[in-house]
Amino acid sequence: MIYLVRHGESEANIQNRFSGITDVDLSDRGRKQAATAGDNLKPYKIDYVYSSPLKRARETAEIICDVNNIDINEIIIENNLIEVNFGLFENMTWDEIRESHREESENWISNKHRYKFPEGESYDDIVNRISSFVDNVPDNSLIVTHFGVIQSILLYLDIADDNNLWDHKIDNCDIVILDKNKGKIEKIIKNASS
């Protein structure tokens, strides 16, 4: 099994900012969510821990490791797990985007995850950068990353498609348990602290 965890609530999440590659801190609530995720992972065997290099994911991974008595020095930072680059929209709120980039925001609404952010990425770009990692990640791996990356992993493994991608609601510190070999979600453990 592979355990995908979306990072805890960040300061940008509180402000409804599309932080993407912007390096923002966890909120106090995000730290509590990470501890709860750690507790929720206790029944599972974790041999490897991978994290996005961004602070909100790294700190989430460190807290989960601490709760599970895993040495934080064993966390493997994987640059390909970084969140989507929102380009011109980076670190803006939806209202700010609508006000300054009305036409582009309409394109985003129309194209959903197939939209390529101006000066940034699309989900296809994420799928391309995570594919080799996903192909080679060993069983019993915990992967702490971001919403867009988790969605891209589901797309890459054909667990989700254009029609049902948004049916998978993944909140901060939810755990998606994947059977990579069967290409299916075994379970989503919702975070009670959310």
C-alpha positions, 0 to 999 in steps of 0.5 A: 500500500501507498499512503498519500497525505495532504499537508496540514492546514497552512496559513495560505489555506486560512486566507484562501490563497493559491499558494502552489510553490510559495513556501508557507507555514502550517497553521496551529490547526495544521499541526494538530491535523498532522498529529491526528494523521500520525495517530491514524497511520499507527496501524499501518506499516511504513517503511519509507517517508517521502515529502515535498520540499515545501515547509507545509509538507515537510513539517507535516511529515516530521510531525507524523514521523514523531508520532510514529517514532520514525526518525525525521532524518529518514524523510526523503525530500522529493522535489517532484512532489512540489505543488502545481506552479500557479504562475501569474496566480501564485499566492493570490485569492480567487477574488484577486484573480477574478479582478486582475485576470478575468478572461484567464479565470474563465478559461480556468473554470472552463478547462478545470485541471486541464488548464495551464496556468499562465507562466505556470503548470497544468496537471499534465505537467505534474503527471509528467514530473511525478510519473517516474517517482510513482512507478518506482515508489516502494510499497509501504511508503508514506508520501506527504504532498499537496492536493494537486499532486495527489489528484495528479497521482490519481490521474496517472494511475487511472484511478480518476479521470476527467469526469470524476477527479473532483469526486475525490474530496481530499482535505488537509491531512486526509490519508488516501490509501492506495493499492498501486498494483491494483490501481485503486483507492482502498480507503480515505481516512478523513482527518477528525481535526479538519 
